[in-house]
Amino acid sequence: MAEVTDKRLILLITCMSAFITPFLSSSINIALVSIGKEFPGTDEIMLGWVVTAFLLSAAIFVVPFGRIADIFGRRKFFIAGLGVIVVSSFLCFISNSVPVLVASRAIEGFGAAMIFGTAMAILTAAYPAKERGKVLGINMAVTYTGLSLGPVLGGLITQYLGWRYIYGGIMVFALIITLLAYLLIKDEWRYPETEKFDLPGTALYTVMLFSLMYGLTEVPGAHGFALIALGLLIMIVFFWWELRNKNPILKVSVLRKNTVFMFSNLAALINYSATFAVSFLLSFYLQYIRGYDYQTAGIILIAAPIIQAVFSPLTGRLSDKVEPRVVASAGMGLCVLGLALFALLTPETPLILVIGGLAFIGLGFALFSSPNTSAIMGSVEKRDLGVASGMVSTMRLIGQVMSLGIAMLLFSLYMGRIELIPGPNPALMSSIQTAFIVFAVLCVLGLIASVMRGDLRKKEVPVPAAPQKH
Protein backbone atom coordinates (compact mmCIF):
# COMPACT_ATOMS: atom_id res chain seq x y z
CA MET A 1 0.00 0.00 0.00
CA ALA A 2 2.91 2.35 0.83
CA GLU A 3 4.32 1.85 -2.65
CA VAL A 4 1.03 2.89 -4.27
CA THR A 5 0.82 5.94 -2.02
CA ASP A 6 4.38 6.95 -2.91
CA LYS A 7 3.62 6.67 -6.61
CA ARG A 8 0.50 8.74 -6.24
CA LEU A 9 2.38 11.44 -4.36
CA ILE A 10 5.00 11.55 -7.11
CA LEU A 11 2.26 11.82 -9.73
CA LEU A 12 0.56 14.62 -7.75
CA ILE A 13 3.76 16.65 -7.30
CA THR A 14 5.01 16.25 -10.88
CA CYS A 15 1.55 17.18 -12.20
CA MET A 16 1.51 20.31 -10.03
CA SER A 17 4.88 21.28 -11.50
CA ALA A 18 3.59 20.51 -15.01
CA PHE A 19 0.95 23.23 -14.59
CA ILE A 20 3.44 26.05 -13.94
CA THR A 21 5.32 26.57 -17.19
CA PRO A 22 2.42 26.40 -19.70
CA PHE A 23 0.41 28.70 -17.44
CA LEU A 24 3.26 31.21 -17.31
CA SER A 25 3.67 31.01 -21.07
CA SER A 26 0.01 31.48 -22.03
CA SER A 27 -0.94 33.95 -19.27
CA ILE A 28 1.92 36.40 -19.88
CA ASN A 29 0.94 36.78 -23.55
CA ILE A 30 -2.27 38.41 -22.33
CA ALA A 31 -0.31 40.74 -20.05
CA LEU A 32 2.16 42.09 -22.64
CA VAL A 33 -0.03 45.07 -23.52
CA SER A 34 -0.36 45.96 -19.83
CA ILE A 35 3.42 45.67 -19.35
CA GLY A 36 4.00 47.96 -22.36
CA LYS A 37 1.65 50.57 -20.88
CA GLU A 38 3.42 50.47 -17.51
CA PHE A 39 6.81 51.03 -19.17
CA PRO A 40 6.24 53.65 -21.93
CA GLY A 41 8.63 53.61 -24.85
CA THR A 42 8.98 49.82 -24.89
CA ASP A 43 8.77 48.49 -28.44
CA GLU A 44 7.15 45.23 -29.54
CA ILE A 45 10.51 43.51 -30.05
CA MET A 46 11.51 44.06 -26.42
CA LEU A 47 8.08 42.90 -25.25
CA GLY A 48 8.51 39.81 -27.41
CA TRP A 49 11.70 39.03 -25.51
CA VAL A 50 9.64 38.70 -22.33
CA VAL A 51 8.35 35.48 -23.93
CA THR A 52 11.42 34.50 -25.96
CA ALA A 53 13.95 34.82 -23.09
CA PHE A 54 12.10 32.12 -21.17
CA LEU A 55 11.97 29.73 -24.14
CA LEU A 56 15.61 30.28 -25.07
CA SER A 57 16.91 29.73 -21.56
CA ALA A 58 14.79 26.64 -20.98
CA ALA A 59 15.73 25.04 -24.31
CA ILE A 60 19.47 25.70 -23.91
CA PHE A 61 19.80 24.17 -20.44
CA VAL A 62 17.25 21.36 -20.39
CA VAL A 63 19.45 18.59 -21.89
CA PRO A 64 22.61 19.47 -19.86
CA PHE A 65 20.54 19.56 -16.68
CA GLY A 66 18.97 16.20 -17.56
CA ARG A 67 22.44 14.64 -17.75
CA ILE A 68 23.68 16.37 -14.57
CA ALA A 69 20.56 15.17 -12.75
CA ASP A 70 21.23 11.59 -13.90
CA ILE A 71 24.68 11.83 -12.27
CA PHE A 72 23.98 13.79 -9.07
CA GLY A 73 20.32 12.98 -8.42
CA ARG A 74 17.02 13.89 -10.09
CA ARG A 75 15.24 14.73 -6.84
CA LYS A 76 17.87 17.35 -5.95
CA PHE A 77 17.60 19.06 -9.33
CA PHE A 78 13.80 18.92 -9.40
CA ILE A 79 13.59 20.64 -6.01
CA ALA A 80 16.33 23.12 -6.96
CA GLY A 81 14.47 23.99 -10.17
CA LEU A 82 11.30 24.70 -8.22
CA GLY A 83 13.32 26.91 -5.90
CA VAL A 84 14.68 28.88 -8.87
CA ILE A 85 11.10 29.37 -10.11
CA VAL A 86 10.16 30.79 -6.69
CA VAL A 87 13.07 33.27 -6.67
CA SER A 88 12.75 34.28 -10.35
CA SER A 89 8.99 34.80 -10.03
CA PHE A 90 9.66 37.15 -7.13
CA LEU A 91 12.21 39.01 -9.29
CA CYS A 92 9.57 39.30 -12.05
CA PHE A 93 7.08 40.58 -9.47
CA ILE A 94 9.40 43.43 -8.37
CA SER A 95 10.88 44.24 -11.82
CA ASN A 96 11.22 48.00 -12.37
CA SER A 97 11.92 47.88 -16.12
CA VAL A 98 11.37 45.59 -19.09
CA PRO A 99 15.10 44.62 -19.38
CA VAL A 100 15.03 43.52 -15.73
CA LEU A 101 11.84 41.56 -16.42
CA VAL A 102 13.44 39.90 -19.46
CA ALA A 103 16.49 38.92 -17.37
CA SER A 104 14.20 37.55 -14.64
CA ARG A 105 12.29 35.55 -17.25
CA ALA A 106 15.59 34.07 -18.48
CA ILE A 107 16.32 32.94 -14.90
CA GLU A 108 12.82 31.49 -14.79
CA GLY A 109 13.62 29.49 -17.93
CA PHE A 110 16.78 28.26 -16.20
CA GLY A 111 14.65 26.87 -13.37
CA ALA A 112 12.10 25.45 -15.79
CA ALA A 113 14.91 23.56 -17.54
CA MET A 114 15.82 21.88 -14.24
CA ILE A 115 12.19 20.77 -13.86
CA PHE A 116 11.80 19.71 -17.52
CA GLY A 117 14.94 17.59 -17.32
CA THR A 118 13.83 15.69 -14.22
CA ALA A 119 10.04 15.62 -13.71
CA MET A 120 9.23 13.29 -16.60
CA ALA A 121 12.18 11.05 -15.71
CA ILE A 122 11.05 10.83 -12.06
CA LEU A 123 7.50 10.00 -13.11
CA THR A 124 8.65 7.38 -15.62
CA ALA A 125 11.01 5.74 -13.10
CA ALA A 126 8.30 5.60 -10.42
CA TYR A 127 5.73 3.70 -12.52
CA PRO A 128 6.03 0.35 -14.34
CA ALA A 129 5.92 0.28 -18.14
CA LYS A 130 2.33 -1.02 -18.20
CA GLU A 131 1.12 2.17 -16.44
CA ARG A 132 3.43 4.66 -18.15
CA GLY A 133 1.01 5.84 -20.82
CA LYS A 134 -1.75 6.42 -18.24
CA VAL A 135 0.36 8.60 -15.90
CA LEU A 136 2.00 10.49 -18.74
CA GLY A 137 -1.48 11.14 -20.14
CA ILE A 138 -2.57 12.57 -16.79
CA ASN A 139 0.57 14.70 -16.70
CA MET A 140 -0.12 15.98 -20.22
CA ALA A 141 -3.72 16.76 -19.29
CA VAL A 142 -2.50 19.00 -16.46
CA THR A 143 -0.10 20.69 -18.88
CA TYR A 144 -2.95 21.48 -21.27
CA THR A 145 -5.10 22.64 -18.36
CA GLY A 146 -2.40 25.19 -17.53
CA LEU A 147 -2.32 26.20 -21.18
CA SER A 148 -6.11 26.56 -21.25
CA LEU A 149 -6.48 28.47 -17.98
CA GLY A 150 -3.54 30.80 -18.72
CA PRO A 151 -5.43 33.30 -20.93
CA VAL A 152 -8.54 33.26 -18.73
CA LEU A 153 -6.87 33.56 -15.30
CA GLY A 154 -4.08 35.75 -16.66
CA GLY A 155 -6.63 38.16 -18.11
CA LEU A 156 -8.61 38.29 -14.86
CA ILE A 157 -5.49 38.77 -12.72
CA THR A 158 -4.14 41.48 -15.04
CA GLN A 159 -7.47 43.30 -15.16
CA TYR A 160 -8.24 43.31 -11.43
CA LEU A 161 -4.84 43.02 -9.70
CA GLY A 162 -2.18 43.80 -12.30
CA TRP A 163 0.25 41.65 -14.31
CA ARG A 164 2.75 41.38 -11.45
CA TYR A 165 0.35 39.19 -9.49
CA ILE A 166 0.59 36.49 -12.17
CA TYR A 167 4.16 36.02 -10.94
CA GLY A 168 3.16 36.53 -7.32
CA GLY A 169 0.66 33.68 -7.58
CA ILE A 170 3.16 31.38 -9.30
CA MET A 171 5.77 32.22 -6.63
CA VAL A 172 3.43 31.00 -3.86
CA PHE A 173 2.30 27.95 -5.86
CA ALA A 174 5.91 26.93 -6.68
CA LEU A 175 6.89 27.38 -3.03
CA ILE A 176 4.14 24.95 -1.98
CA ILE A 177 5.32 22.37 -4.55
CA THR A 178 8.94 22.82 -3.40
CA LEU A 179 8.01 22.05 0.21
CA LEU A 180 5.89 19.04 -0.81
CA ALA A 181 8.68 17.64 -3.00
CA TYR A 182 11.28 18.12 -0.26
CA LEU A 183 9.14 16.46 2.39
CA LEU A 184 7.42 13.67 0.43
CA ILE A 185 9.76 12.52 -2.39
CA LYS A 186 12.41 10.30 -0.85
CA ASP A 187 14.06 8.50 -3.77
CA GLU A 188 16.98 10.20 -5.51
CA TRP A 189 17.18 8.23 -8.83
CA ARG A 190 20.91 8.79 -9.15
CA TYR A 191 23.14 6.99 -11.66
CA PRO A 192 26.72 8.04 -10.82
CA GLU A 193 28.20 5.37 -13.12
CA THR A 194 27.67 7.85 -15.97
CA GLU A 195 30.91 9.36 -14.61
CA LYS A 196 32.39 12.56 -16.05
CA PHE A 197 30.25 15.44 -17.18
CA ASP A 198 30.78 16.52 -20.80
CA LEU A 199 31.70 20.20 -20.36
CA PRO A 200 32.99 20.84 -23.94
CA GLY A 201 29.88 19.17 -25.37
CA THR A 202 27.68 21.30 -23.12
CA ALA A 203 29.44 24.48 -24.31
CA LEU A 204 29.00 23.49 -27.97
CA TYR A 205 25.36 22.54 -27.38
CA THR A 206 24.64 25.85 -25.64
CA VAL A 207 26.20 28.04 -28.36
CA MET A 208 24.60 25.91 -31.11
CA LEU A 209 21.10 26.16 -29.70
CA PHE A 210 21.40 29.85 -28.82
CA SER A 211 22.60 30.68 -32.34
CA LEU A 212 19.82 28.68 -34.01
CA MET A 213 16.99 29.91 -31.79
CA TYR A 214 18.09 33.53 -31.58
CA GLY A 215 18.71 33.48 -35.34
CA LEU A 216 15.14 32.29 -35.96
CA THR A 217 13.77 35.25 -33.99
CA GLU A 218 15.87 37.67 -36.09
CA VAL A 219 14.96 36.29 -39.55
CA PRO A 220 14.61 37.72 -42.23
CA GLY A 221 17.44 40.07 -41.18
CA ALA A 222 20.92 39.22 -42.50
CA HIS A 223 22.28 38.70 -38.99
CA GLY A 224 19.46 36.20 -38.38
CA PHE A 225 20.59 34.03 -41.30
CA ALA A 226 24.23 34.44 -40.19
CA LEU A 227 23.39 33.16 -36.71
CA ILE A 228 21.49 30.18 -38.15
CA ALA A 229 24.48 29.36 -40.38
CA LEU A 230 26.79 29.57 -37.35
CA GLY A 231 24.45 27.30 -35.38
CA LEU A 232 24.41 24.69 -38.17
CA LEU A 233 28.22 24.76 -38.37
CA ILE A 234 28.55 24.27 -34.62
CA MET A 235 25.96 21.47 -34.84
CA ILE A 236 28.33 19.51 -37.11
CA VAL A 237 31.19 20.00 -34.64
CA PHE A 238 28.90 19.06 -31.74
CA PHE A 239 27.81 15.76 -33.28
CA TRP A 240 31.43 14.98 -34.24
CA TRP A 241 32.51 15.53 -30.64
CA GLU A 242 29.65 13.60 -29.09
CA LEU A 243 30.28 10.53 -31.25
CA ARG A 244 33.87 10.38 -29.95
CA ASN A 245 33.24 11.20 -26.31
CA LYS A 246 32.90 8.36 -23.75
CA ASN A 247 30.48 10.37 -21.58
CA PRO A 248 28.52 12.57 -23.98
CA ILE A 249 25.94 15.14 -22.90
CA LEU A 250 23.72 13.77 -25.66
CA LYS A 251 24.11 10.12 -26.60
CA VAL A 252 24.19 10.52 -30.37
CA SER A 253 24.90 6.80 -30.63
CA VAL A 254 21.45 6.21 -29.08
CA LEU A 255 19.92 8.40 -31.78
CA ARG A 256 21.67 6.41 -34.50
CA LYS A 257 20.93 2.92 -33.17
CA ASN A 258 17.57 3.52 -31.47
CA THR A 259 15.06 4.19 -34.23
CA VAL A 260 12.14 4.49 -31.80
CA PHE A 261 13.94 7.22 -29.84
CA MET A 262 15.22 9.02 -32.93
CA PHE A 263 12.00 9.10 -34.97
CA SER A 264 9.80 9.77 -31.93
CA ASN A 265 11.86 12.87 -31.11
CA LEU A 266 11.83 13.94 -34.76
CA ALA A 267 8.05 13.52 -34.87
CA ALA A 268 7.71 15.62 -31.70
CA LEU A 269 9.90 18.39 -33.14
CA ILE A 270 7.87 18.51 -36.34
CA ASN A 271 4.54 18.35 -34.53
CA TYR A 272 5.35 21.32 -32.29
CA SER A 273 6.80 23.22 -35.26
CA ALA A 274 3.56 22.69 -37.16
CA THR A 275 1.03 23.35 -34.40
CA PHE A 276 2.38 25.80 -31.80
CA ALA A 277 1.69 28.94 -33.88
CA VAL A 278 -1.91 27.91 -34.66
CA SER A 279 -3.43 30.01 -31.86
CA PHE A 280 -1.04 32.87 -32.71
CA LEU A 281 -2.21 32.93 -36.34
CA LEU A 282 -5.88 32.41 -35.52
CA SER A 283 -5.82 35.25 -33.00
CA PHE A 284 -4.84 37.60 -35.85
CA TYR A 285 -7.46 36.06 -38.11
CA LEU A 286 -10.28 36.27 -35.58
CA GLN A 287 -9.50 39.77 -34.29
CA TYR A 288 -8.12 41.66 -37.31
CA ILE A 289 -9.92 39.96 -40.20
CA ARG A 290 -13.15 38.77 -38.59
CA GLY A 291 -13.41 41.63 -36.09
CA TYR A 292 -14.13 39.58 -32.95
CA ASP A 293 -13.27 41.16 -29.60
CA TYR A 294 -10.59 39.69 -27.32
CA GLN A 295 -12.97 37.72 -25.10
CA THR A 296 -14.79 36.08 -28.02
CA ALA A 297 -11.54 35.21 -29.79
CA GLY A 298 -10.12 33.78 -26.56
CA ILE A 299 -13.18 31.61 -25.96
CA ILE A 300 -12.93 30.21 -29.50
CA LEU A 301 -9.20 29.49 -29.19
CA ILE A 302 -9.43 27.51 -25.94
CA ALA A 303 -11.38 24.81 -27.80
CA ALA A 304 -8.19 22.95 -28.78
CA PRO A 305 -6.44 22.89 -25.37
CA ILE A 306 -9.68 21.91 -23.61
CA ILE A 307 -10.06 18.91 -25.94
CA GLN A 308 -6.39 18.07 -25.34
CA ALA A 309 -6.89 18.21 -21.58
CA VAL A 310 -9.99 15.99 -21.70
CA PHE A 311 -8.64 13.30 -24.04
CA SER A 312 -4.94 13.09 -23.06
CA PRO A 313 -5.50 10.74 -20.09
CA LEU A 314 -7.64 8.48 -22.29
CA THR A 315 -5.11 8.36 -25.11
CA GLY A 316 -2.34 7.73 -22.58
CA ARG A 317 -4.19 4.66 -21.33
CA LEU A 318 -4.86 3.60 -24.91
CA SER A 319 -1.12 3.64 -25.64
CA ASP A 320 -0.58 1.20 -22.74
CA LYS A 321 -2.69 -1.34 -24.66
CA VAL A 322 -2.09 -0.37 -28.29
CA GLU A 323 1.31 0.19 -29.90
CA PRO A 324 2.17 3.92 -29.31
CA ARG A 325 3.29 4.28 -32.94
CA VAL A 326 -0.25 3.55 -34.15
CA VAL A 327 -1.97 5.95 -31.74
CA ALA A 328 0.54 8.78 -32.23
CA SER A 329 0.47 8.46 -36.02
CA ALA A 330 -3.34 8.63 -36.02
CA GLY A 331 -3.07 11.82 -33.98
CA MET A 332 -0.58 13.32 -36.40
CA GLY A 333 -2.99 12.50 -39.24
CA LEU A 334 -5.79 14.43 -37.50
CA CYS A 335 -3.43 17.40 -37.11
CA VAL A 336 -2.80 17.31 -40.87
CA LEU A 337 -6.56 17.47 -41.50
CA GLY A 338 -7.01 20.41 -39.13
CA LEU A 339 -4.13 22.38 -40.64
CA ALA A 340 -5.33 21.66 -44.18
CA LEU A 341 -8.76 22.98 -43.19
CA PHE A 342 -7.18 26.20 -41.87
CA ALA A 343 -5.21 26.59 -45.12
CA LEU A 344 -8.61 27.11 -46.81
CA LEU A 345 -9.64 29.95 -44.48
CA THR A 346 -11.22 33.05 -46.00
CA PRO A 347 -12.80 36.13 -44.37
CA GLU A 348 -16.19 34.44 -44.89
CA THR A 349 -15.37 30.97 -43.50
CA PRO A 350 -18.20 29.83 -41.14
CA LEU A 351 -17.14 29.92 -37.50
CA ILE A 352 -18.19 26.29 -37.04
CA LEU A 353 -15.42 25.24 -39.48
CA VAL A 354 -12.84 27.19 -37.47
CA ILE A 355 -13.97 25.43 -34.30
CA GLY A 356 -13.97 22.13 -36.20
CA GLY A 357 -10.35 22.67 -37.29
CA LEU A 358 -9.37 23.40 -33.68
CA ALA A 359 -11.18 20.23 -32.59
CA PHE A 360 -9.21 18.16 -35.14
CA ILE A 361 -5.91 19.62 -33.91
CA GLY A 362 -6.85 19.33 -30.24
CA LEU A 363 -7.85 15.67 -30.55
CA GLY A 364 -4.91 14.97 -32.86
CA PHE A 365 -2.42 16.44 -30.41
CA ALA A 366 -4.01 14.50 -27.53
CA LEU A 367 -3.63 11.27 -29.52
CA PHE A 368 -0.06 12.15 -30.50
CA SER A 369 1.57 13.68 -27.45
CA SER A 370 1.13 11.17 -24.60
CA PRO A 371 1.82 8.02 -26.70
CA ASN A 372 4.80 9.71 -28.39
CA THR A 373 6.27 10.73 -25.04
CA SER A 374 5.65 7.21 -23.71
CA ALA A 375 7.54 5.80 -26.73
CA ILE A 376 10.51 8.12 -26.10
CA MET A 377 10.72 7.39 -22.37
CA GLY A 378 10.20 3.66 -22.86
CA SER A 379 12.90 3.29 -25.51
CA VAL A 380 15.90 4.09 -23.26
CA GLU A 381 17.51 2.52 -20.21
CA LYS A 382 16.66 3.89 -16.75
CA ARG A 383 20.07 5.53 -16.41
CA ASP A 384 19.26 7.69 -19.49
CA LEU A 385 15.76 8.77 -18.46
CA GLY A 386 16.99 12.26 -17.48
CA VAL A 387 18.44 12.90 -20.92
CA ALA A 388 15.35 11.40 -22.57
CA SER A 389 13.14 13.71 -20.49
CA GLY A 390 15.35 16.63 -21.49
CA MET A 391 15.06 15.68 -25.16
CA VAL A 392 11.26 15.66 -24.94
CA SER A 393 11.31 19.20 -23.57
CA THR A 394 14.01 20.35 -26.01
CA MET A 395 12.01 19.15 -29.01
CA ARG A 396 8.96 20.98 -27.65
CA LEU A 397 10.81 24.26 -27.01
CA ILE A 398 12.73 24.28 -30.29
CA GLY A 399 9.54 23.40 -32.15
CA GLN A 400 7.69 26.27 -30.49
CA VAL A 401 10.35 28.80 -31.50
CA MET A 402 10.52 27.37 -35.04
CA SER A 403 6.75 27.58 -35.38
CA LEU A 404 6.65 31.23 -34.33
CA GLY A 405 9.71 31.92 -36.49
CA ILE A 406 7.99 30.54 -39.60
CA ALA A 407 4.86 32.60 -38.90
CA MET A 408 6.81 35.82 -38.31
CA LEU A 409 8.97 35.23 -41.40
CA LEU A 410 5.86 34.91 -43.58
CA PHE A 411 4.36 38.04 -41.99
CA SER A 412 7.53 39.94 -42.85
CA LEU A 413 7.62 38.64 -46.42
CA TYR A 414 3.95 39.42 -47.14
CA MET A 415 3.44 42.60 -45.11
CA GLY A 416 6.75 44.04 -43.94
CA ARG A 417 6.70 46.04 -40.69
CA ILE A 418 3.36 47.81 -40.76
CA GLU A 419 0.81 48.53 -38.07
CA LEU A 420 -2.13 46.16 -38.24
CA ILE A 421 -5.64 47.58 -38.08
CA PRO A 422 -8.97 45.72 -38.05
CA GLY A 423 -10.63 45.29 -41.42
CA PRO A 424 -9.91 43.76 -44.84
CA ASN A 425 -6.24 42.89 -45.21
CA PRO A 426 -5.43 40.61 -48.19
CA ALA A 427 -1.72 40.48 -47.30
CA LEU A 428 -2.44 39.28 -43.75
CA MET A 429 -4.95 36.73 -45.04
CA SER A 430 -2.44 35.41 -47.60
CA SER A 431 0.33 35.11 -45.00
CA ILE A 432 -1.97 33.15 -42.67
CA GLN A 433 -3.07 30.80 -45.49
CA THR A 434 0.54 30.22 -46.57
CA ALA A 435 1.62 29.52 -42.99
CA PHE A 436 -1.05 26.84 -42.61
CA ILE A 437 -0.02 25.26 -45.93
CA VAL A 438 3.60 25.11 -44.69
CA PHE A 439 2.48 23.66 -41.36
CA ALA A 440 0.27 21.03 -43.05
CA VAL A 441 3.22 19.89 -45.20
CA LEU A 442 5.44 19.77 -42.11
CA CYS A 443 2.85 17.63 -40.34
CA VAL A 444 2.81 15.17 -43.26
CA LEU A 445 6.59 14.79 -42.81
CA GLY A 446 5.98 14.29 -39.09
CA LEU A 447 3.44 11.57 -39.88
CA ILE A 448 6.07 9.78 -41.99
CA ALA A 449 8.60 10.02 -39.12
CA SER A 450 6.00 8.71 -36.68
CA VAL A 451 5.21 5.67 -38.85
CA MET A 452 8.91 4.93 -39.45
CA ARG A 453 9.85 4.73 -35.75
CA GLY A 454 9.13 1.02 -35.40
CA ASP A 455 7.31 -0.75 -32.56
CA LEU A 456 8.11 0.11 -28.93
CA ARG A 457 6.82 -3.24 -27.63
CA LYS A 458 9.48 -5.17 -29.57
CA LYS A 459 12.17 -2.95 -28.10
CA GLU A 460 10.90 -2.93 -24.51
CA VAL A 461 10.58 -6.67 -23.91
CA PRO A 462 14.27 -7.65 -23.70
CA VAL A 463 15.48 -4.52 -21.90
CA PRO A 464 14.54 -5.40 -18.30
CA ALA A 465 15.72 -9.00 -18.52
CA ALA A 466 19.26 -8.47 -19.77
CA PRO A 467 20.71 -6.42 -16.88
CA GLN A 468 19.17 -8.69 -14.22
CA LYS A 469 21.19 -11.67 -15.40
CA HIS A 470 24.52 -9.92 -14.71
Secondary structure, 3 states (H helix, E strand, C coil): CHHHHHHHHHHHHHHHHHHHHHHHHHHHHHHHHHHHHHCCCCCHHHHHHHHHHHHHHHHHHHHHHHHHHHHHCHHHHHHHHHHHHHHHHHHHHCCCCHHHHHHHHHHHHHHHHHHHHHHHHHHHHHCCHHHHHHHHHHHHHHHHHHHHHHHHHHHHHHHHCCCHHHHHHHHHHHHHHHHHHHHHCCCCCCCHHHCCCCHHHHHHHHHHHHHHHHHHHHCCCHHHHHHHHHHHHHHHHHHHHHHHCCCCCCCHHHHHHCHHHHHHHHHHHHHHHHHCCHHHHHHHHHHHHCCCCHHHHHHHHCHHHHHHHHHHHHHHHHHHHCCHHHHHHHHHHHHHHHHHHHHCCCCCCCHHHHHHHHHHHHHHHHHHHHHHHHHHHHCCCHHHHHHHHHHHHHHHHHHHHHHHHHHHHHHHHHHCCCCCCCCCCHHHHHHHHHHHHHHHHHHHHHHHHHHHCCCHHHHHCHHHHHHHCC
